[in-house]
């Protein structure tokens, strides 16, 4: 049998455009071995549908409130606390200091924002020595620390 060049095209049932089979996800249970919607239509459906996003959030909320979800969360928290005992002690000390009035939440030192303020520890061995940062600047600070070479 001679080598023949086989180029397969398929019409997407969503957008109606004929596309090469490489533009479709492989699915072994379909007759031709590929899904009937092209990759771009599937991505649009998954990423851009506000209903799907809200539905997913609602499913996650229900799960996190269920006994199984709480058990999973508690297990993850305990595992983290076991791996990072110094961080856990520093965070608890900071929370307690805020509660009794030793520490007071202040605006972000970078932008002055007063919402979503976090206590950032440069050194976890000094639990009450914190820098007050908003959520976005706190994430940025940790990104900077992650990018710095380890000493």
Helices and strands as residue ranges (DSSP letters): E 9-11, E 18-20, G 21-23, E 24-26, E 34-38, H 39-48, H 50-65, H 67-83, H 85-100, E 117-121, E 130-134, H 135-147
